[in-house]
Amino acid sequence: MTEPRTPGWRLPALYLASMVLTLGEGSLGILIPVYLDSIDLPSSLIGSMLGIYGVAALASRFPASAIYSPRRAPLLVVVGCLAHAAVFAGLPLTQRPVLLAALIALNGFAFGFITTITFAGVMALRPAGSQAGSIMGWYSGAVGFGYAIAGILAGRISDLYGVSVALQTLVVLPLLAGLFLLGALSKLTNEVGGGPRKGGARLRFSAVRRMPSLVWLAFFICVYLSLVHSSVKTFFPIYGLGVGFSMTEIGILVAVASGVGAAVRFFSGVIFKRFAYLDVLTVMILLSGVAFAATGLLRHFWPLVIVFVATGLARGLLRVASGAMVMDEHRDNEAGDPGVASALYLAGLDVGKIIGPVIAGGIAQVAGIPVAFVVLSVVFVVGFLGYRRRLQA
């Protein structure tokens, strides 16, 4: 495989585009539930409609990989960003549940589609001789930073002008992201992007089965990360209120984890120059497992601050290390397909988001939220250690 030779500004432009894109997506994640509630939809219906998002995002991954090619990438991201912008513009124009559900599904599909193509672009634009940990650190750091500041932006605009105006104003974000992505990916060629695409969708699914073991490990890491995040996001506020925390205290704890998780990604390249990805994964999985279990066992604020710092640290480094493994496996494997590798890796985030609240909720219904967090942490830690032993055998 020929090493890519691309202008130095393209990767920074892609990082910027990813930050703007997730700034918009994070804002939607805050504004959509509020908008649905403002038009008096019942909570059960709101929950069901929001659940469509994860399914639609998962459904987008492999179609995106099937039609991805270096030369098509600019057109694909522009179409995806236009569809994403249509969600911002369309939501305030209707109160019909069917149309709102369709727009939420379009949001999930478009965002999943764009991010699959974008991560394939990151792999395609990776400079010769560069360290995957550093590239992934800046990419995932940009993504995390966009999410981290989304609440401030969306909250401020909606406080000043209302949710509908906020949605219509923020339509500029996916459009800007599309322009940045168009510039970053416009000169991809088959030489840079991983070779010509032949064989169609059937070959793409065959490529999934042939993905190296470390790519599958990265997929399961993403399932775990998303499961933990969605479970804590759904059930920790309930637990926190039950033990006497205020919503402000709960919000501070969540913000601490998000801030630490975003910040550590930018500096992770230094860590991965000294330590192997698999060794970092092992330590961070153990730390994350302990922190996840402790989240439902502690009842005092300051100990939980430490727990949420650990959660953010582990989440940030796990995200970088898993993505860097995918990038290295793609670079080292002559038959590597960046579109398929990107789809499989990011599908893990969607799967975890879908199953996390369901599994945690089922356990919590029977045994309580603390037991749910402990059981899930133990299962995934034991599963990871078992899979690592298989890799080393």
Summary of the structure (lengths in Angstrom):
residues: 393
radius of gyration: 20.3
end to end distance: 29.2
largest distance: 59.9
contacts: 1470
relative contact order: 0.15
helix: 84%
strand: 0%
